[in-house]
Amino acid sequence: MLSLVNYENLDRFGAIFAAQFRLRHEGFLQRQGYQVREYRGMEYDCYDTPAACYLVYHEGDSVLGVNRLTPTTHGCMLGDLAPQLVDDKSLLCDPLVWEGTRYCIRKDVMPDLRQEIIHKMAAAYLEFGIAMGLRKIIGMMPTFIIRSVFERPGIEMEPLGETTLIDRHRIRAVAIPVEKKQLENVRAKTGINGPVLESLSAGRESESDYARAA
């Protein structure tokens, strides 16, 4: 199951909310050695605020994949850490532009299930963006990850600037244009029939809250 988790539905998803922090600890601290904050086996940072939404793939309370989405008006990792990768700086604080960060899939997931998670996460990005009335979802990643988790499932990306070399990886900032034709393309290419994201109504109901707070 792929669920949207945010502050409005923690009474239902509290266990997987905590579990996604533990998955991030495994993925970013243990496997990749990120120098970020941790607490009792959970990884977190300053962008884990009440404004954040989490796309969480889970089987019961076991979290297999996660990606965080945050409004750029409430803090933007790309703007704070690597604004030089973005030519149009207005994207870094725009109520209709959100940022995707902390994409992580559990290491021991079998290849077929990993592909399913990647495909459904790509569709969920667009389902969420369309429901929230967004123009773009931005982020920065190594170029090989951009290809494998977004472009192969059928999402067309917009480069926001030049690539740069960080820790031997080619890093690029990109945008996903949030359009219905993008979602249709992902569904056609991956064979997904219909919506994948559970609890999307909670995110939609929050849209006015984000707009007022921006």
C-alpha positions in Angstrom: 0.0 0.0 0.0 1.2 3.5 -0.8 -0.2 6.1 1.7 0.0 9.8 2.1 1.0 10.6 5.7 0.9 14.0 7.2 0.0 15.7 10.5 -3.7 15.3 9.8 -3.7 11.5 9.8 -1.0 10.5 12.4 -3.7 9.0 14.5 -4.1 6.4 11.7 -0.5 6.2 10.5 1.6 7.0 13.5 3.4 3.6 13.4 4.5 4.0 9.8 5.4 7.7 10.4 8.0 6.6 12.9 9.0 3.6 10.7 9.8 5.9 7.7 12.3 7.8 9.9 14.0 4.4 10.8 14.1 3.5 7.1 15.8 6.8 6.4 18.3 6.1 9.1 19.2 2.8 7.4 19.4 4.4 4.0 21.1 7.7 4.6 23.2 7.2 7.7 24.1 3.5 7.7 24.4 2.9 4.0 25.5 6.3 2.7 27.1 8.0 5.7 25.1 11.2 5.6 26.1 13.6 8.4 22.6 14.4 9.5 20.6 14.3 12.7 19.5 11.1 14.4 17.5 10.1 17.4 17.0 6.5 18.6 17.6 5.0 15.2 15.6 7.6 13.3 16.9 10.1 10.8 15.4 13.6 10.6 16.2 17.1 9.6 14.9 20.6 9.7 12.4 20.0 6.8 10.4 17.4 8.9 7.9 20.0 9.9 4.0 20.0 10.2 4.0 21.2 6.6 5.7 18.0 5.3 3.8 15.2 3.6 5.2 11.7 3.2 4.6 9.2 0.4 5.1 5.9 2.2 5.0 2.4 0.7 4.2 -0.1 3.4 3.0 -3.6 4.1 1.1 -3.2 7.4 3.4 -1.3 9.7 6.6 -2.4 7.7 7.8 0.5 5.6 9.6 -0.4 2.4 9.8 3.0 0.7 9.4 6.7 1.4 9.7 10.1 -0.2 9.0 13.4 1.5 7.2 16.3 -0.1 7.4 19.8 1.3 6.1 23.3 0.2 9.0 25.5 -0.8 7.5 28.4 1.0 8.2 26.5 4.3 11.9 25.8 3.6 13.6 24.4 0.5 16.6 22.1 0.8 17.7 22.9 -2.8 17.6 26.6 -2.1 19.4 26.3 1.2 22.2 23.8 0.1 22.6 24.2 -3.7 20.9 27.2 -5.1 23.6 27.4 -7.8 22.0 24.4 -9.5 18.8 26.4 -10.2 18.8 29.1 -12.8 15.3 30.4 -12.0 15.5 31.2 -8.2 11.8 32.0 -8.1 11.1 28.3 -8.0 12.8 28.0 -4.6 9.9 29.8 -2.8 6.7 29.5 -4.7 3.4 28.3 -3.2 2.7 26.2 -6.4 6.1 24.5 -6.3 6.9 21.7 -3.8 10.1 19.9 -3.2 10.7 16.1 -3.2 13.5 14.9 -0.9 14.6 11.8 1.1 13.7 9.2 -1.5 14.5 5.8 -0.1 13.7 2.2 -0.7 14.7 -0.6 1.7 17.9 -2.4 0.7 16.6 -5.9 0.9 13.5 -5.4 -1.2 13.3 -7.9 -4.1 13.8 -6.6 -7.6 10.2 -7.0 -8.8 8.8 -5.3 -5.7 11.4 -2.6 -6.0 10.2 -1.9 -9.5 6.6 -1.8 -8.3 7.5 0.7 -5.6 9.4 2.9 -8.1 6.5 2.9 -10.5 3.8 3.6 -7.9 6.0 6.4 -6.3 6.2 8.1 -9.7 2.5 7.9 -10.2 1.9 9.1 -6.6 4.1 12.2 -7.2 1.7 13.3 -9.9 -1.5 12.3 -8.2 -0.4 14.3 -5.2 0.7 17.3 -7.3 -2.6 17.3 -9.3 -4.7 17.1 -6.2 -2.8 20.0 -4.6 -3.0 22.1 -7.7 0.8 22.4 -8.0 2.8 23.5 -11.1 6.0 21.7 -10.4 7.8 19.4 -8.0 11.5 20.1 -7.8 14.5 18.3 -6.3 18.1 17.4 -6.8 19.5 13.9 -7.3 22.4 12.0 -9.0 21.5 11.8 -12.7 21.5 8.0 -12.7 18.8 8.0 -10.0 16.7 10.6 -11.8 16.7 8.2 -14.8 15.9 5.1 -12.9 13.2 6.3 -10.6 11.5 9.0 -12.7 12.3 8.9 -16.3 12.0 5.2 -16.9 8.5 5.1 -15.4 7.5 7.7 -17.9 7.9 11.1 -16.2 9.4 13.9 -18.4 11.8 16.1 -16.4 12.8 19.7 -16.8 16.5 20.5 -16.0 16.7 23.5 -13.8 20.4 24.2 -14.4 23.8 22.6 -15.1 25.0 19.4 -13.5 27.7 19.4 -10.9 30.0 16.8 -9.5 29.5 16.0 -5.8 31.2 13.1 -4.1 32.0 11.5 -7.5 28.3 11.7 -8.6 26.8 13.9 -11.3 24.1 15.9 -9.5 21.3 17.8 -11.2 18.4 19.9 -10.1 15.2 19.0 -12.0 11.5 19.7 -12.0 8.5 17.5 -12.6 5.8 19.5 -14.5 2.6 18.5 -12.7 0.2 17.7 -15.6 -2.5 15.1 -16.2 -0.8 13.9 -19.4 2.3 13.0 -17.3 0.2 10.8 -15.0 -1.5 9.2 -18.0 2.0 8.5 -19.5 3.2 6.9 -16.3 0.1 4.7 -16.0 0.4 3.6 -19.7 4.1 2.9 -19.5 4.0 1.0 -16.1 0.6 -0.7 -16.5 -0.8 0.9 -13.5 -4.6 1.1 -13.6 -6.1 3.9 -11.6 -5.0 5.8 -8.5 -2.2 4.4 -6.3 -2.1 6.8 -3.4 -4.3 6.1 -0.3 -5.4 8.9 2.1 -5.1 11.6 -0.6 -8.1 13.4 0.7 -6.1 14.5 3.8 -3.6 16.2 1.5 -6.3 17.8 -0.5 -8.1 19.1 2.6 -4.8 20.7 3.7 -4.3 22.7 0.5 -6.1 25.8 1.9 -4.0 25.6 5.0 -0.7 25.6 3.0 -2.0 28.5 0.9 -2.9 30.6 3.9 0.4 29.9 5.6 2.5 30.7 2.5 
